[in-house]
Protein backbone atom coordinates (compact mmCIF):
# COMPACT_ATOMS: atom_id res chain seq x y z
CA UNK A 1 0.00 0.00 0.00
CA UNK A 2 1.24 3.49 -0.85
CA UNK A 3 1.43 5.96 2.01
CA UNK A 4 0.05 9.41 1.25
CA UNK A 5 1.73 10.95 4.26
CA UNK A 6 4.35 13.50 3.21
CA UNK A 7 7.27 13.51 5.64
CA UNK A 8 9.24 16.36 4.11
CA UNK A 9 8.26 19.67 2.54
CA UNK A 10 8.35 19.96 -1.25
CA UNK A 11 11.03 22.16 -2.69
CA UNK A 12 10.77 24.37 -5.76
CA UNK A 13 13.43 26.22 -7.75
CA UNK A 14 12.63 28.91 -10.31
CA UNK A 15 14.90 30.87 -12.61
CA UNK A 16 13.81 33.36 -15.24
CA UNK A 17 15.06 36.16 -17.42
CA UNK A 18 13.78 38.57 -20.03
CA UNK A 19 15.85 39.67 -23.00
CA UNK A 20 14.51 42.00 -25.67
CA UNK A 21 10.89 41.27 -24.78
CA UNK A 22 11.26 37.47 -24.69
CA UNK A 23 10.83 35.86 -21.25
CA UNK A 24 12.40 32.49 -20.53
CA UNK A 25 11.92 30.52 -17.32
CA UNK A 26 12.65 27.14 -15.77
CA UNK A 27 10.79 25.81 -12.73
CA UNK A 28 11.82 22.61 -10.97
CA UNK A 29 9.52 21.00 -8.42
CA UNK A 30 10.56 18.10 -6.23
CA UNK A 31 8.17 15.13 -6.18
CA UNK A 32 8.36 11.72 -4.49
CA UNK A 33 10.48 10.02 -7.14
CA UNK A 34 12.27 12.86 -8.91
CA UNK A 35 11.60 16.31 -10.30
CA UNK A 36 9.07 17.95 -12.58
CA UNK A 37 10.74 20.47 -14.88
CA UNK A 38 8.71 23.15 -16.63
CA UNK A 39 10.45 25.31 -19.21
CA UNK A 40 8.69 28.21 -20.93
CA UNK A 41 9.51 30.89 -23.43
CA UNK A 42 7.15 33.66 -24.47
CA UNK A 43 7.12 37.14 -25.92
CA UNK A 44 8.09 38.96 -29.07
CA UNK A 45 11.67 39.94 -29.89
CA UNK A 46 11.73 43.73 -29.70
CA UNK A 47 14.94 43.92 -31.75
CA UNK A 48 13.35 42.37 -34.86
CA UNK A 49 10.77 44.11 -37.00
CA UNK A 50 7.53 42.11 -37.34
CA UNK A 51 8.76 39.47 -34.88
CA UNK A 52 6.24 36.69 -34.28
CA UNK A 53 4.97 36.12 -30.76
CA UNK A 54 6.54 33.06 -29.13
CA UNK A 55 4.55 30.98 -26.65
CA UNK A 56 6.25 27.66 -25.83
CA UNK A 57 6.05 25.46 -22.75
CA UNK A 58 7.53 22.03 -22.13
CA UNK A 59 7.18 19.79 -19.08
CA UNK A 60 9.57 16.96 -18.23
CA UNK A 61 10.11 14.44 -15.47
CA UNK A 62 13.70 13.83 -14.38
CA UNK A 63 15.63 12.01 -11.68
CA UNK A 64 18.13 14.90 -11.69
CA UNK A 65 17.48 18.50 -10.63
CA UNK A 66 19.14 20.86 -13.16
CA UNK A 67 18.87 23.71 -10.61
CA UNK A 68 20.27 21.67 -7.70
CA UNK A 69 23.04 24.19 -7.02
CA UNK A 70 20.60 27.10 -6.74
CA UNK A 71 18.47 28.07 -3.77
CA UNK A 72 16.00 30.94 -3.43
CA UNK A 73 18.64 32.76 -1.39
CA UNK A 74 21.07 32.58 -4.33
CA UNK A 75 18.77 34.25 -6.88
CA UNK A 76 20.80 37.05 -8.41
CA UNK A 77 20.46 39.37 -11.38
CA UNK A 78 23.54 37.84 -13.03
CA UNK A 79 21.77 34.49 -13.54
CA UNK A 80 21.50 33.29 -17.13
CA UNK A 81 19.34 30.49 -18.45
CA UNK A 82 22.01 29.55 -20.98
CA UNK A 83 23.83 27.56 -18.30
CA UNK A 84 20.68 25.65 -17.44
CA UNK A 85 19.78 25.02 -21.09
CA UNK A 86 22.93 22.93 -21.51
CA UNK A 87 22.27 21.01 -18.29
CA UNK A 88 18.63 20.30 -19.14
CA UNK A 89 19.53 19.36 -22.70
CA UNK A 90 22.06 16.83 -21.45
CA UNK A 91 19.59 15.40 -18.92
CA UNK A 92 16.52 15.34 -21.13
CA UNK A 93 17.94 14.97 -24.59
CA UNK A 94 17.25 18.49 -25.83
CA UNK A 95 15.30 21.57 -24.90
CA UNK A 96 14.49 24.60 -27.00
CA UNK A 97 14.30 27.28 -24.35
Buried (B, 14 or more C-beta within 10 A) or exposed (E): EEEEEEEEEEEEBBBEBEEEBBEBBBBBBBEEEBBBBBBBBBBBBEEEEEBEEBEEEBEBEBEBBBBEEBEEEEEEEEBEBEEBBEBBBEBBEEBEB
